[in-house]
Structures are given as C-alpha cells and as structure tokens.
Amino acid sequence: MRLVSIHTMDPRGTKVGGMETHVRQLLRRHPADMRVLMVGVDDRGDLPIGRVTEIAVAGRRIDFLPILHVPFEDQRVAARSIGGSLTFRFAKALLRHAFTVRRAVAGEAACVEIERFEFAFAAPLIGAPLVVLVHNEGTKGDKMDSILSRHWWMHDVAEWAAFRMAGRIFCVTPKLRERLAARHPAQARKAEVLTVSVDTELFRASPFDLRDGVLRLVYAGRLDEFKDPPVMFRVAKRLHERLGGAFAFHYCGAHRPETFAEFADIAPFTVQHGPLLPEGVAGVMARAHVGILVSHWEGMPCFLLELLASGRPFAGLRLPQFDQVVKPGISGRMVERGASDDETVEAVARAIHATWDDIRAGAIDPLAVQACIAPFSADHQLQRLFQAQRELARGSPRATPVATAIPRPDER
C-alpha cells in the first residue's frame, strides 16, 4: 500500500518540532509492505518542484514530492500575514499538485495522513481515505503566534472540515479527544488517543557526567510565545546566580533567542546548538543533566519524552498530561505556575536546583527515569497507527477504535 504523508517540511532537513519528529519516525519505521510518498517542502532548492524523486531518509528509501521551495532560513521568520504564512502558501501549492499525487498512487491502495487541518482537502482530490493527527492543544485566547490568534476562525473552519473528511482521528492527549467529542460529537467515534512517540533506540539512558560540577540545563524545540521563553531565560539566569556560575544552558533549535530581551543576560553561559536532527539532540541530552519546560499549554511534547528516554529528569511547570511520565522522586519535579512571573521563576529555579542536588547525591537513576516512558516508545505506538492506515487503505476501517487511552507505566 501507499502512505501519503503531507507536511510542511523537507525530510532531508533539520526543522524541529513535535510534528516533524512524528514524520521522521514514520519515515524511519514504516513497515516493509508500506511505500511512503511524502509531499513536502524543498529546503535546499535542488529538486524539481512537482516531480516525484526517490530519496534516502535514515537508511530507508521513500518517494518525495516537493511542491514548494522555501529556504530553511525563511521558514524561521514569522509571517506577518495569512498570505505570507508557510501553511497558506503550502496549501495553495497542494491544490495545484494534488492530481500529481493522485497519478503517483493510481492503481494502489493508499491512505493520506496530515497533521494540519488546512491540508485535509487534498485527500478527496487524491482519492484516498484520510487519517488526521491532532497535535495542537491551544484554544482561542491562549498565548500563540499572532497570526493564528487574530484569525482563529480559520482554524475552526479547517478543523470542522478535517474531522468530517477523516476516516480516523488520532489525538495526542486525552484532553484533545475530550475537546473533539464536545465540539464534534458525531465525529468522536473516529477518534482515539495516540500520543507522540519516542525512539528508544536513539534516545537511551546513560550515566550522568558530574566531573566538572556544572549543571547543564537543556531545552530543545521552538521558542513560540506559548513556550514562555522570557520565563525560561529568567530561570536560567536565577540558577546561574544561585550556583555561583557553575551552570550552563543548552538550547537546540532553529529560533533566534536573541529576539527576546531576557536572553541577553544568559547569552554568555548559553550553548546554542542550532537546529539538530534527532541524532544530534540525543547527543546533547546525553551530556545534559536536567530538562526544562515552562509552557502555558502543550500536547505531549516530544522534547519531554526524548529527555526522559535519555535518562534525564524534568523540572518545570506542571501540565496534567505530564503526570503520566514525570514521577516525583523518580523522573523529576513539577510546580504550578505562580501568580506572577517572579513567583514562577523562583519556583521553577528551586525545583531544578533540588533535582540537581538529587543527581549529585545519586538519588536519580537514569534507567528508572527512562522506564517512565516505556508505553510511549515508537515501536509500541506506531504499530497502532500503521494498522489503522492499512485498514483504511483496504477499505475496511474498524467501526470503533481498539483503545481510547494510553496505558500508564504502572499498568504495563
């Protein structure tokens, strides 16, 4: 069968994020009976637009159809209008090239997978059933990029259409499925929970390196507004002060932290690794000690799963879904957001400092940390997804999902 993956990325590139991590896992781990055609963006400008080219990704051969050329540097710049956004430009290009995809999969059982609602229209044009992965847990009024906050109605329309076109829907958190059931009750039977996955062959636990006495705090991902970079950077500054300079902040990602005024105070002791492929992120985490997130909202972040799979504890703000993997005394500490940013900064800094003390005392076992994410391994998760795609492609979707929740670690 053919799996058509539609996403605004170059599979050869270094764009990072939860969606991108999922796509890379899919390309790396798809079963032998499934041929992948990825419809995406050409970062490099070296491939013909609108023509299928066979490429190698992580040792696997896939077909790649670039429908838009956008240099990676341009993708890092926030658009100022809907028309200038990558999603809108990609959707227009997808409309132009949908029948190219249709011809490429003609005569084969096929299924289309998307992570952005705006691309759902392509499935009927291609003539294949649709699987939708729902990542975005933000709602109207939450902190988010300015374009989406100004035009939330467009998100709602795209969501409404995508859910009705979909044969199956996978939500990365129970909260997202509950929201779907409340807003679109007639579509709820199609939906189940399937969190993002972590590659436990790539991200593996290793002993802590404590030789230099320096706490290495790590964050990998975007610096979107809802991630609250100013608070994150202020936490780093506070820790540097508390530890008498025995502290370093490691950032992996394509965004420019210099755009935030708070970054100036921590620039001298920050290591910017830039955008890295998963292998590079795994290397940084192996040398780090603690990971941080202070987001206003999240799905289930790939960063968090990769951090814990690396045997590194988390210390930061609590979100309900984090309870599944962050176990007090085992894999980290969580605190609630304070009434002010000052209170939040102090609470998170204390939690990280206490976790660092636990690490130096030998109270944190990297293997025990890694064990907390066992149910989220890619091998466990992706088999459910691949089976659903096969069933849809063969024209026999299940009437109801097999599972509507991810088992807790203590249930396995």
C-alpha positions as CSV (number, residue, x, y, z in Angstrom):
1,M,0.0,0.0,0.0
2,R,0.9,3.7,-0.3
3,L,1.1,6.1,2.6
4,V,0.9,9.7,1.5
5,S,2.3,12.0,4.2
6,I,1.6,15.7,3.7
7,H,3.7,18.0,5.8
8,T,5.5,21.4,5.5
9,M,9.0,20.1,5.9
10,D,11.9,18.7,3.9
11,P,12.6,15.2,5.2
12,R,16.3,15.8,4.5
13,G,16.3,19.0,6.6
14,T,16.6,19.9,10.3
15,K,13.2,21.5,11.0
16,V,12.3,20.5,14.6
17,G,9.0,20.2,16.5
18,G,6.5,17.5,17.6
19,M,5.0,17.1,14.1
20,E,8.4,16.9,12.5
21,T,9.5,14.3,15.0
22,H,6.5,12.2,14.2
23,V,7.0,12.4,10.5
24,R,10.7,11.4,10.8
25,Q,9.7,8.4,12.9
26,L,7.2,7.4,10.3
27,L,9.8,7.6,7.6
28,R,12.3,5.7,9.6
29,R,10.0,2.9,10.9
30,H,7.3,2.3,8.3
31,P,6.7,-1.4,7.6
32,A,8.1,-3.1,4.6
33,D,4.7,-3.5,3.0
34,M,4.1,0.2,3.0
35,R,5.6,2.6,0.5
36,V,5.8,6.2,1.6
37,L,5.2,9.2,-0.7
38,M,5.9,12.4,1.2
39,V,4.5,15.7,-0.1
40,G,6.6,18.5,1.4
41,V,8.9,21.5,1.1
42,D,12.3,21.6,-0.6
43,D,14.6,23.5,1.8
44,R,17.6,23.3,-0.5
45,G,16.3,24.2,-3.9
46,D,18.0,21.2,-5.5
47,L,14.9,19.2,-6.5
48,P,12.3,19.8,-9.3
49,I,9.1,21.1,-7.9
50,G,6.1,19.0,-8.7
51,R,8.1,15.9,-9.6
52,V,8.4,12.7,-7.5
53,T,12.0,11.9,-6.6
54,E,13.3,8.9,-4.7
55,I,15.5,9.8,-1.8
56,A,17.1,8.1,1.2
57,V,16.0,9.1,4.7
58,A,17.5,7.4,7.8
59,G,18.6,4.5,5.7
60,R,15.1,4.0,4.1
61,R,14.0,4.8,0.6
62,I,10.9,7.0,0.1
63,D,9.4,9.0,-2.7
64,F,9.5,12.7,-2.1
65,L,7.3,15.2,-3.9
66,P,8.3,18.8,-3.1
67,I,5.6,21.2,-4.1
68,L,7.2,24.4,-2.8
69,H,10.7,25.7,-2.4
70,V,11.3,27.7,0.8
71,P,14.8,28.1,2.1
72,F,15.1,27.0,5.7
73,E,16.2,30.4,6.8
74,D,13.0,31.9,5.5
75,Q,10.9,29.3,7.4
76,R,12.4,30.6,10.7
77,V,10.9,34.1,10.2
78,A,7.4,34.6,11.4
79,A,4.9,35.6,8.7
80,R,3.2,38.9,9.1
81,S,0.1,37.9,7.1
82,I,-2.0,34.9,6.3
83,G,-1.0,35.1,2.7
84,G,2.7,35.1,3.6
85,S,2.5,32.1,6.0
86,L,4.1,28.8,5.1
87,T,0.8,26.9,5.8
88,F,-1.2,29.1,3.4
89,R,1.5,29.0,0.6
90,F,1.8,25.2,1.0
91,A,-2.0,24.8,0.8
92,K,-2.1,26.7,-2.5
93,A,0.7,24.6,-3.8
94,L,-1.0,21.4,-2.6
95,L,-4.1,22.4,-4.6
96,R,-2.0,22.8,-7.7
97,H,-0.3,19.4,-7.3
98,A,-3.0,17.2,-5.8
99,F,-3.6,15.5,-9.1
100,T,0.1,14.8,-9.4
101,V,-0.2,12.8,-6.2
102,R,-3.3,11.1,-7.5
103,R,-1.4,9.9,-10.6
104,A,1.5,8.8,-8.4
105,V,-0.7,6.4,-6.3
106,A,-3.1,5.4,-9.1
107,G,-3.8,1.7,-9.0
108,E,-2.6,1.2,-5.4
109,A,-4.4,1.0,-2.1
110,A,-3.5,4.3,-0.4
111,C,-4.1,6.4,2.7
112,V,-3.4,10.1,3.3
113,E,-2.0,11.4,6.7
114,I,-2.0,15.0,7.7
115,E,-1.0,16.9,10.9
116,R,-2.5,20.2,9.8
117,F,-6.2,20.6,9.3
118,E,-5.7,23.0,6.4
119,F,-4.5,20.2,4.2
120,A,-7.5,17.8,4.6
121,F,-9.0,18.9,1.3
122,A,-6.2,17.1,-0.5
123,A,-7.5,13.6,0.4
124,P,-10.6,13.6,-1.7
125,L,-8.7,15.2,-4.6
126,I,-6.1,12.4,-4.3
127,G,-9.0,9.8,-4.0
128,A,-7.7,8.2,-0.8
129,P,-9.1,8.0,2.8
130,L,-7.7,10.4,5.4
131,V,-6.0,10.0,8.8
132,V,-5.8,13.2,10.9
133,L,-3.3,13.5,13.7
134,V,-4.3,16.2,16.2
135,H,-1.3,17.9,17.9
136,N,-2.5,21.4,18.8
137,E,-3.9,21.7,22.3
138,G,-4.1,25.5,22.2
139,T,-7.5,27.2,22.2
140,K,-8.7,30.7,21.3
141,G,-7.3,33.2,23.8
142,D,-4.2,31.1,24.6
143,K,-0.8,32.5,24.1
144,M,0.3,31.7,20.5
145,D,1.7,33.2,17.4
146,S,0.0,36.4,16.5
147,I,-1.4,35.4,13.1
148,L,-3.3,32.4,14.4
149,S,-4.6,34.4,17.4
150,R,-6.0,37.0,15.0
151,H,-7.6,34.5,12.6
152,W,-8.8,31.8,14.9
153,W,-12.0,31.3,12.9
154,M,-9.9,29.9,10.1
155,H,-8.6,27.2,12.4
156,D,-12.1,26.3,13.5
157,V,-13.4,26.0,9.9
158,A,-10.4,23.8,8.9
159,E,-10.9,21.7,12.0
160,W,-14.6,21.2,11.3
161,A,-13.9,20.1,7.7
162,A,-10.9,17.9,8.5
163,F,-12.8,15.9,11.1
164,R,-15.7,15.2,8.7
165,M,-13.4,14.1,5.9
166,A,-11.3,11.9,8.2
167,G,-11.7,8.1,8.3
168,R,-9.7,8.0,11.5
169,I,-8.5,10.7,14.0
170,F,-5.6,10.3,16.5
171,C,-5.3,12.9,19.3
172,V,-2.0,13.2,21.2
173,T,-3.7,13.8,24.6
174,P,-6.9,12.7,26.2
175,K,-7.8,16.3,26.6
176,L,-7.8,16.8,22.9
177,R,-10.1,13.8,22.3
178,E,-12.4,15.1,25.0
179,R,-12.5,18.5,23.3
180,L,-13.2,16.9,19.9
181,A,-16.1,14.9,21.4
182,A,-17.6,18.0,22.9
183,R,-17.2,20.2,19.8
184,H,-17.9,17.5,17.2
185,P,-19.8,14.7,18.9
186,A,-20.8,13.0,15.6
187,Q,-17.1,12.5,14.8
188,A,-16.0,11.2,18.2
189,R,-16.4,7.6,17.2
190,K,-13.5,8.0,14.8
191,A,-11.1,9.3,17.4
192,E,-8.7,7.7,19.8
193,V,-5.7,8.8,21.9
194,L,-2.2,8.2,20.4
195,T,0.4,10.3,21.9
196,V,3.6,11.3,20.2
197,S,6.3,8.6,20.3
198,V,9.9,8.5,21.3
199,D,12.6,6.5,19.6
200,T,14.1,4.5,22.4
201,E,16.8,3.0,20.1
202,L,18.1,6.5,19.6
203,F,17.4,8.1,23.0
204,R,19.0,5.8,25.6
205,A,19.8,6.3,29.2
206,S,23.4,6.8,30.2
207,P,25.2,7.8,33.5
208,F,25.4,11.4,34.5
209,D,28.7,13.2,33.9
210,L,29.4,15.1,37.1
211,R,33.2,15.6,36.7
212,D,33.2,19.4,36.3
213,G,30.4,20.2,38.8
214,V,28.5,22.3,36.2
215,L,24.7,21.9,35.9
216,R,23.8,21.6,32.3
217,L,20.1,22.5,31.7
218,V,18.6,21.7,28.3
219,Y,15.7,22.7,26.1
220,A,15.1,21.5,22.6
221,G,12.3,22.9,20.4
222,R,10.7,26.1,19.2
223,L,10.6,29.4,21.0
224,D,6.9,30.1,20.3
225,E,5.1,32.5,22.6
226,F,3.2,29.8,24.4
227,K,6.6,28.2,25.4
228,D,7.2,31.4,27.5
229,P,10.9,31.9,26.6
230,P,11.2,35.0,28.8
231,V,10.4,33.0,31.9
232,M,12.7,30.1,30.8
233,F,15.6,32.5,30.3
234,R,14.9,34.2,33.6
235,V,15.0,30.8,35.3
236,A,18.4,30.1,33.7
237,K,19.7,33.5,35.0
238,R,18.5,32.7,38.5
239,L,20.2,29.3,38.5
240,H,23.5,30.8,37.3
241,E,23.3,33.2,40.2
242,R,22.3,30.5,42.8
243,L,25.1,28.1,41.6
244,G,27.8,30.7,41.6
245,G,28.3,30.4,37.9
246,A,28.5,26.6,37.8
247,F,25.7,26.4,35.3
248,A,25.2,26.3,31.5
249,F,22.0,26.5,29.4
250,H,21.9,24.4,26.2
251,Y,19.4,25.2,23.5
252,C,18.7,23.1,20.5
253,G,16.5,24.7,17.9
254,A,16.3,27.0,14.9
255,H,14.7,30.0,16.5
256,R,16.8,33.0,17.5
257,P,16.8,33.5,21.3
258,E,18.3,36.9,20.8
259,T,14.9,38.3,19.8
260,F,13.9,38.1,23.5
261,A,15.3,40.8,25.7
262,E,15.8,38.4,28.6
263,F,18.2,36.3,26.6
264,A,20.9,39.0,26.8
265,D,21.5,38.2,30.5
266,I,22.2,34.5,29.8
267,A,23.9,34.6,26.4
268,P,27.4,34.3,28.0
269,F,26.6,30.9,29.5
270,T,24.3,29.6,26.8
271,V,25.4,27.0,24.3
272,Q,23.3,27.4,21.1
273,H,23.4,24.1,19.2
274,G,21.1,25.3,16.4
275,P,18.7,23.0,14.6
276,L,19.7,19.4,15.0
277,L,18.4,16.1,13.7
278,P,17.3,13.6,16.4
279,E,20.8,12.0,16.5
280,G,22.2,15.4,17.4
281,V,19.6,16.1,20.1
282,A,20.3,12.7,21.6
283,G,24.0,13.6,21.9
284,V,23.2,16.9,23.6
285,M,20.8,15.2,26.1
286,A,23.4,12.6,26.9
287,R,25.7,15.3,28.2
288,A,22.9,17.3,30.0
289,H,21.5,16.8,33.5
290,V,18.0,18.3,33.7
291,G,15.4,19.5,31.1
292,I,13.0,22.4,31.4
293,L,9.6,23.4,30.1
294,V,7.5,26.4,31.3
295,S,4.8,26.3,28.6
296,H,1.4,27.7,29.1
297,W,0.0,24.7,27.2
298,E,1.3,21.7,25.3
299,G,0.3,18.4,23.8
300,M,2.7,15.7,24.9
301,P,6.0,17.3,23.9
302,C,8.5,15.2,22.0
303,F,11.2,17.0,24.0
304,L,9.9,15.7,27.3
305,L,9.7,12.1,26.1
306,E,13.2,12.3,24.5
307,L,14.6,13.9,27.6
308,L,13.2,11.1,29.9
309,A,14.2,8.4,27.4
310,S,17.7,9.7,27.7
311,G,17.5,9.1,31.5
312,R,17.5,12.9,32.2
313,P,14.9,14.2,34.7
314,F,12.5,17.0,34.1
315,A,11.9,20.0,36.3
316,G,9.4,22.7,35.3
317,L,5.8,23.7,35.2
318,R,3.2,21.0,35.6
319,L,0.6,20.3,32.9
320,P,-1.9,17.4,33.6
321,Q,-0.6,15.1,30.8
322,F,2.9,15.3,32.2
323,D,1.7,13.3,35.2
324,Q,1.8,10.2,33.0
325,V,5.6,10.3,32.8
326,V,7.0,12.7,35.4
327,K,7.0,10.8,38.7
328,P,8.2,12.7,41.8
329,G,11.4,11.3,43.2
330,I,12.0,9.2,40.1
331,S,11.9,11.3,36.9
332,G,11.6,14.8,38.1
333,R,9.7,17.6,39.8
334,M,6.8,19.8,38.7
335,V,5.5,23.0,40.2
336,E,2.4,25.1,39.4
337,R,2.6,28.5,37.6
338,G,2.7,31.3,40.2
339,A,0.5,34.4,40.4
340,S,3.3,36.4,38.8
341,D,6.3,35.7,36.6
342,D,8.6,36.4,39.5
343,E,6.9,33.7,41.6
344,T,7.0,31.2,38.7
345,V,10.7,31.9,38.0
346,E,11.6,31.3,41.7
347,A,9.5,28.1,41.9
348,V,11.0,26.6,38.8
349,A,14.5,27.5,39.8
350,R,14.1,25.9,43.2
351,A,12.7,22.7,41.5
352,I,15.7,22.5,39.1
353,H,18.2,23.2,41.9
354,A,16.6,20.5,44.1
355,T,16.8,18.0,41.2
356,W,20.4,18.8,40.7
357,D,21.1,18.1,44.3
358,D,19.3,14.7,43.9
359,I,21.5,13.9,40.9
360,R,24.7,14.7,42.7
361,A,23.6,12.7,45.7
362,G,23.0,9.7,43.5
363,A,19.2,9.7,44.1
364,I,18.2,9.8,40.4
365,D,18.7,6.6,38.4
366,P,18.8,7.2,34.6
367,L,17.4,3.8,33.9
368,A,14.4,4.4,36.3
369,V,13.8,7.8,34.5
370,Q,13.8,6.0,31.1
371,A,11.4,3.4,32.3
372,C,8.7,6.0,32.9
373,I,8.2,6.5,29.1
374,A,8.1,2.8,28.1
375,P,4.4,3.0,26.9
376,F,5.4,5.8,24.6
377,S,8.1,4.0,22.6
378,A,7.8,4.3,18.9
379,D,7.6,0.5,18.5
380,H,4.5,0.4,20.7
381,Q,2.8,3.4,19.4
382,L,3.3,3.4,15.6
383,Q,2.0,-0.2,15.1
384,R,-1.5,1.0,16.0
385,L,-1.2,3.9,13.6
386,F,0.2,1.7,10.7
387,Q,-2.6,-0.8,11.3
388,A,-5.3,1.9,11.1
389,Q,-3.7,3.2,7.9
390,R,-3.7,-0.3,6.3
391,E,-7.3,-0.8,7.2
392,L,-8.4,2.5,5.7
393,A,-6.4,1.9,2.6
394,R,-8.0,-1.5,2.1
395,G,-11.5,0.0,2.5
396,S,-12.3,-1.7,5.8
397,P,-11.9,0.7,8.7
398,R,-12.8,-0.6,12.1
399,A,-16.2,0.5,13.4
400,T,-14.7,1.6,16.7
401,P,-11.2,2.2,17.9
402,V,-9.4,-0.6,19.8
403,A,-8.2,1.8,22.5
404,T,-9.1,5.2,23.7
405,A,-6.2,5.8,26.1
406,I,-2.5,5.1,26.5
407,P,-1.8,2.8,29.4
408,R,0.1,4.2,32.4
409,P,3.6,2.9,33.1
410,D,2.3,1.0,36.2
411,E,-0.2,-0.9,34.0
412,R,2.4,-2.5,31.8
